[in-house]
Amino acid sequence: MLIRNLFLASLCGLTIGCSEQKKVELSEGIWLVELQTMDNEILPFNLKLIQSETGEYYGEIYNAEEVITVDEIEIIGDSIVIKPPVFQGYLTGRFTSNTIAGEFIKEDLDRIAPFKAHLGIKERFRNSKSSTQNVSGIWETEFSQGTEDSYMAKGIFTQSGDKVRGTFRTTTGDYRYLDGVVMGDSLKVSAFDGAHAFLFTAKATDSTLNGTFYSGNHFKEPFVAKRNEDFELPDADSLTFLKEGYDKLAFSFPDAEGNMISLDDERFKNKVTLVQIMGTWCPSCLDETKFYVDFLRNNPNIDVEVVALAFEYSKTKERAFKSISRLQERINVEYPILLAQFGTSDKEKAQEKLPMLNHILSYPTTIYIDKKGKVRKIHTGFNGPATGKKHEEFKKEFKKFVEVLLKE
């Protein structure tokens, strides 16, 4: 954590130790954190800080229905590091009793975004206008329209008064629990989880949205949307498939102990096997991993194996395995997570590791293999809890299909 250590060292000063600085008490309660993105836009989210009886701090990050418990908070003098669970990103800064000023840092991607936080502000967006539009409903959405990077999404929003909650579903997953407002005819929704910082802004009419998507302060793209209650994305089971000439999946990747694991190993023989293509940095992968952990825990006698192939952007093998270990420990993953790639999460590079696939379109992707070793289905993306009804549909379809494979 070189960046974090240097940051804390600079805050403490070169000649005066942190322990010698005047004691500053960090206030408990609700905080509004505002990240600086591109175009001078502000990406807000709500954070609650709580002090335990032993004097240690923990927190909760709120995104609509989502509550993320943060139990790694380090305080040295008037400096603080807030590290959300699982992901590498963290917030670090300097505080007074009612303000924090600092940066959101993702070291392996060399990304730094400044933020300010203020105590006692419950409103996510500082709304000065009542809404003149209602965005509740289904929106047929296109990002980066007219470019080679164009892709479709399904906007799903519910508005009550000025408050808005919902998400955008894509063929590769969803954009998390979006939470925000409509101010006049302006839609603003955001989400923050320690891996991604998302902000969507748009001008709304009765039938259209015209806006911009910001990811932290390093990326933005335009989007347009129109109301369409019947709009659906392509079938997630049809997007990725085995290329002609292949009938099986094959790989050999190491686990943390250096053991090379493949589907020829005894543990996978005559078993229904799910191969999860994922990354520890990916929120949709985290949602899917939690789902598999719960499935295996609730069905201890079921004859199903799960193995994950991690494609990590960590710069070294050691850091990649550290991220994998952190994920396994935090959510009690008992199935093997193998390191398929480190140094980049580029999908074209990832596809080279699994040349029998037409492409790797999404993290996550799950490959369903029957007892004879035949690939029976490849499911692209994951509809997480933020997608509501679609997530419930997925769970039913998953259970039904696994039961079919087990009975064969």
C-alpha positions in Angstrom: 0.0 0.0 0.0 2.7 2.4 -1.0 0.4 5.2 -2.0 -1.6 5.0 1.3 1.6 4.9 3.4 3.1 7.9 1.7 -0.2 9.7 2.0 -0.4 9.1 5.7 3.3 9.9 6.2 2.8 13.3 4.4 -0.2 14.0 6.6 1.7 13.3 9.8 4.5 15.6 8.6 8.2 15.2 8.4 9.3 16.5 11.7 6.3 16.0 14.0 5.0 12.5 14.7 1.4 11.6 14.4 1.2 10.8 18.2 2.3 14.4 18.9 -0.5 16.1 17.0 -3.4 17.5 18.8 -6.1 14.9 19.4 -9.1 15.4 17.0 -12.3 13.5 17.7 -14.1 12.1 14.6 -17.8 12.5 15.1 -20.2 9.6 14.8 -23.3 9.9 12.6 -24.4 10.2 9.0 -21.9 11.8 6.6 -22.4 12.9 3.0 -19.3 12.0 0.9 -18.9 13.9 -2.4 -16.5 12.6 -5.0 -15.2 14.8 -7.7 -15.8 13.4 -11.2 -15.3 14.8 -14.7 -17.1 18.0 -15.9 -17.1 19.3 -12.3 -19.9 16.9 -11.5 -20.2 15.6 -7.9 -20.8 11.9 -7.1 -22.4 11.7 -3.7 -23.1 8.8 -1.4 -24.0 8.4 2.3 -21.7 7.0 5.0 -22.6 6.4 8.6 -19.7 6.3 11.1 -20.1 4.5 14.4 -17.7 4.2 17.3 -17.7 0.9 19.3 -17.4 0.7 23.1 -13.6 -0.1 22.6 -13.2 3.2 20.7 -12.8 1.7 17.3 -14.8 2.9 14.3 -16.9 1.0 11.8 -19.3 2.2 9.2 -22.1 1.6 6.7 -22.3 2.8 3.1 -25.8 3.3 1.8 -27.0 2.8 -1.8 -30.8 2.6 -2.0 -31.6 -0.8 -0.4 -28.0 -1.8 -0.2 -26.1 -1.5 3.1 -22.3 -2.2 3.0 -20.7 -2.8 6.3 -17.2 -1.3 6.6 -15.1 -2.8 9.4 -11.7 -1.7 8.3 -11.2 1.9 9.4 -7.8 3.1 10.5 -7.2 6.4 12.3 -3.8 7.9 13.0 -3.9 11.4 14.5 -6.3 13.3 12.3 -5.8 11.0 9.3 -8.3 8.2 8.3 -8.3 5.3 6.0 -11.8 3.7 5.2 -11.5 0.4 3.3 -14.8 -1.1 2.1 -14.9 -4.9 2.2 -13.5 -7.2 -0.5 -12.4 -4.5 -3.1 -9.1 -2.8 -3.3 -10.3 0.8 -3.4 -10.2 2.9 -0.3 -10.9 6.4 1.0 -8.1 8.2 2.8 -8.0 11.7 4.1 -7.7 14.2 7.0 -10.6 15.0 9.3 -11.9 17.5 11.7 -14.9 16.7 14.0 -17.3 17.4 11.1 -15.4 17.3 7.8 -13.1 14.9 5.9 -11.1 15.9 2.9 -9.1 13.3 1.0 -9.0 10.9 -2.0 -10.6 7.7 -3.2 -7.6 5.5 -4.4 -7.4 2.4 -6.5 -3.6 1.7 -6.4 -3.3 -1.0 -9.1 -5.1 1.1 -11.6 -3.3 4.3 -10.6 -6.6 6.1 -10.1 -7.1 8.9 -7.5 -10.3 10.9 -7.1 -10.6 13.7 -4.6 -13.5 13.9 -2.1 -15.0 16.0 0.7 -17.3 14.7 3.4 -19.7 16.6 5.7 -21.3 15.5 8.9 -25.0 15.5 9.4 -26.3 15.7 5.8 -28.7 13.0 5.1 -29.8 14.1 1.6 -27.7 12.3 -1.0 -28.2 15.1 -3.6 -28.7 18.6 -2.4 -32.0 19.2 -4.1 -33.1 22.7 -4.7 -36.0 22.0 -7.1 -39.1 19.9 -7.0 -39.4 17.3 -9.8 -41.3 18.2 -12.9 -40.8 14.7 -14.5 -41.4 11.2 -13.3 -38.9 8.6 -14.6 -40.7 5.5 -13.1 -40.8 2.6 -15.6 -38.7 0.8 -18.2 -36.2 2.6 -20.5 -34.6 1.3 -23.7 -31.2 2.7 -23.3 -28.1 3.0 -25.6 -24.7 4.0 -24.3 -22.1 5.6 -26.7 -24.7 5.8 -29.5 -23.3 5.9 -33.0 -19.8 4.6 -32.0 -18.2 1.2 -32.2 -18.4 1.0 -28.4 -22.2 1.3 -28.4 -24.2 -1.1 -26.2 -27.7 -1.5 -25.1 -29.1 -1.4 -21.5 -32.4 -1.6 -19.8 -33.2 1.2 -17.3 -35.5 0.2 -14.5 -36.5 3.1 -12.2 -39.1 3.8 -9.5 -39.7 7.4 -8.4 -41.6 8.5 -5.3 -41.9 12.3 -5.0 -38.4 13.6 -6.0 -36.6 10.4 -4.9 -35.5 7.8 -7.5 -34.1 4.3 -7.2 -33.3 1.7 -9.8 -30.5 0.4 -12.1 -29.4 -0.1 -15.6 -29.2 -3.7 -16.7 -26.8 -4.6 -19.5 -25.9 -7.9 -21.2 -22.9 -8.1 -18.8 -24.6 -7.3 -15.5 -26.0 -4.3 -13.8 -24.9 -0.8 -12.6 -25.6 -1.6 -8.9 -28.2 0.1 -6.6 -28.6 3.5 -8.0 -30.0 6.1 -5.7 -30.9 9.7 -6.4 -33.4 12.4 -7.3 -35.2 14.3 -10.1 -34.6 18.0 -9.7 -36.9 19.8 -12.1 -36.3 17.9 -15.3 -32.8 16.7 -14.3 -32.2 13.1 -13.2 -29.2 12.3 -11.0 -28.5 8.9 -9.5 -25.3 7.4 -8.0 -23.7 4.3 -6.4 -20.5 3.7 -4.6 -19.2 0.4 -3.2 -15.4 0.6 -3.0 -14.9 -0.9 -6.4 -16.9 1.5 -8.6 -18.1 5.0 -8.3 -21.0 5.5 -10.7 -22.9 8.7 -11.5 -25.7 9.1 -14.1 -27.1 12.5 -15.0 -29.8 13.2 -17.6 -32.4 15.6 -18.8 -35.8 13.9 -18.7 -39.0 14.4 -20.7 -42.1 12.3 -20.5 -40.6 9.8 -23.0 -36.8 10.4 -23.2 -33.6 10.6 -21.2 -30.5 12.3 -22.6 -27.5 12.0 -20.3 -24.0 11.2 -19.3 -22.6 8.2 -17.3 -19.5 9.0 -15.2 -17.2 6.3 -13.7 -15.1 8.0 -11.1 -13.1 10.8 -12.6 -11.5 8.7 -15.3 -14.3 7.9 -17.7 -17.5 9.2 -19.1 -19.9 8.3 -22.0 -23.2 9.6 -23.2 -26.5 7.7 -23.2 -29.9 8.1 -24.6 -33.1 6.4 -23.6 -36.7 6.1 -24.5 -39.7 4.7 -22.6 -40.4 1.1 -23.7 -42.2 -1.1 -21.2 -41.7 -4.2 -23.5 -38.0 -3.8 -24.0 -35.8 -6.8 -23.2 -32.1 -7.5 -23.6 -30.7 -10.4 -25.6 -30.9 -13.8 -23.9 -27.9 -14.1 -21.6 -27.5 -17.8 -22.5 -26.8 -17.1 -26.2 -24.0 -14.5 -26.2 -21.0 -16.7 -25.3 -20.5 -20.2 -26.7 -17.9 -22.8 -27.7 -16.3 -22.3 -31.1 -16.8 -24.8 -33.8 -14.5 -27.7 -33.4 -14.5 -27.7 -29.6 -16.8 -29.7 -27.4 -15.3 -29.2 -24.0 -13.7 -26.6 -21.8 -10.1 -27.1 -20.8 -7.8 -25.1 -18.6 -5.0 -25.5 -16.0 -4.4 -22.6 -13.6 -2.8 -22.3 -10.2 -4.3 -21.9 -6.8 -2.7 -19.9 -4.0 -0.5 -22.9 -3.0 0.8 -23.2 -6.5 -1.2 -26.4 -7.3 -2.2 -26.5 -11.0 -6.0 -27.3 -11.1 -7.8 -28.6 -14.2 -11.2 -30.1 -15.0 -9.4 -33.5 -15.4 -8.8 -33.5 -11.6 -10.6 -36.2 -9.6 -12.8 -33.8 -7.7 -14.6 -32.8 -11.0 -15.1 -36.2 -12.5 -18.7 -37.3 -12.9 -19.8 -34.1 -11.2 -22.0 -31.2 -12.4 -19.5 -28.4 -12.5 -19.9 -24.6 -12.7 -16.9 -22.7 -14.0 -17.1 -19.0 -12.9 -15.1 -16.5 -14.9 -14.7 -13.5 -12.6 -12.5 -10.9 -10.9 -12.2 -9.9 -7.3 -12.6 -6.2 -8.4 -16.0 -6.8 -10.0 -19.2 -6.0 -8.0 -21.4 -8.2 -10.1 -18.9 -11.1 -9.6 -19.2 -10.5 -5.9 -23.0 -10.7 -6.1 -22.7 -14.0 -8.0 -20.0 -15.4 -5.7 -22.3 -14.7 -2.7 -25.1 -16.5 -4.5 -22.9 -19.6 -5.1 -21.6 -19.6 -1.5 -25.2 -19.5 -0.3 -26.3 -22.2 -2.7 -23.6 -24.6 -1.6 -24.1 -23.8 2.1 -27.8 -24.4 1.8 -27.3 -27.6 -0.2 -24.4 -29.4 1.5 -25.2 -32.8 0.1 -25.6 -31.7 -3.6 -23.2 -33.2 -6.1 -22.1 -29.9 -7.6 -18.6 -28.4 -7.9 -17.8 -24.8 -8.4 -14.5 -23.5 -9.5 -13.6 -19.8 -10.2 -11.1 -18.4 -12.7 -9.9 -15.0 -11.5 -8.8 -12.4 -14.0 -7.1 -9.7 -11.9 -5.8 -6.3 -12.7 -3.3 -6.4 -9.7 0.2 -5.7 -11.0 1.8 -8.7 -9.4 0.9 -12.4 -8.8 1.3 -11.9 -5.0 -1.1 -8.9 -4.9 -3.6 -10.9 -7.1 -3.6 -13.8 -4.7 -3.9 -11.4 -1.8 -7.1 -10.0 -3.3 -8.4 -13.6 -3.9 -7.6 -14.5 -0.3 -9.4 -11.4 1.0 -12.5 -12.3 -1.0 -12.5 -15.9 0.2 -12.1 -14.9 3.8 -14.7 -12.1 3.8 -17.6 -14.1 2.4 -16.4 -17.6 3.3 -15.8 -19.0 -0.2 -15.0 -22.7 0.1 -14.7 -23.5 -3.6 -11.3 -23.0 -5.4 -10.5 -19.6 -7.0 -7.7 -20.0 -9.4 -5.5 -17.2 -10.8 -6.1 -17.2 -14.6 -4.5 -13.8 -15.3 -2.9 -10.8 -13.5 -1.8 -7.4 -14.6 -4.9 -6.7 -16.7 -8.5 -7.6 -16.8 -8.7 -7.0 -20.6 -11.3 -9.4 -22.1 -9.4 -10.0 -25.3 -6.4 -11.1 -23.2 -8.7 -13.2 -21.1 -10.1 -14.9 -24.1 -6.6 -16.1 -25.1 -6.5 -18.1 -22.0 -9.8 -19.9 -23.0 -9.4 -20.1 -26.8 -12.4 -22.5 -27.1 -14.8 -19.6 -26.3 -16.0 -17.2 -29.0 -15.2 -14.4 -26.6 -15.4 -13.4 -23.0 -18.0 -10.7 -23.1 -18.5 -10.2 -19.4 -17.2 -10.6 -15.9 -18.9 -12.7 -14.6 -19.6 -15.5 -17.0 -20.6 -19.0 -15.8 -20.1 -22.2 -17.8 -22.3 -25.1 -16.9 -20.8 -28.5 -17.4 -22.6 -31.8 -17.1 -21.4 -35.1 -15.5 -19.8 -36.2 -18.7 -17.8 -33.0 -19.1 -19.9 -31.5 -21.8 -20.6 -27.8 -21.8 -24.4 -27.4 -21.6 -24.9 -23.7 -21.1 -22.8 -20.5 -20.9 -24.5 -17.7 -19.0 -23.1 -14.2 -19.6 -23.3 -11.6 -16.8 -25.3 -11.8 -13.6 -28.5 -10.1 -12.6 -27.8 -9.1 -9.1 -30.2 -8.2 -6.3 -30.4 -4.6 -7.6 -32.4 -5.9 -10.6 -35.2 -7.1 -8.3 -37.6 -9.3 -10.4 -34.9 -10.3 -12.8 -32.8 -11.6 -10.0 -35.6 -13.7 -8.6 -36.2 -15.1 -12.1 -32.5 -16.0 -12.4 -32.6 -17.9 -9.1 -35.5 -20.0 -10.2 -34.0 -20.8 -13.6 -30.7 -21.6 -12.0 -32.2 -24.1 -9.6 -34.3 -25.7 -12.3 -31.4 -26.2 -14.7 -29.0 -27.6 -12.1 -31.7 -30.1 -11.0 -32.0 -31.2 -14.7 -28.2 -31.8 -14.9 -28.1 -33.6 -11.6 -30.9 -36.1 -12.7 -29.1 -37.1 -15.9 
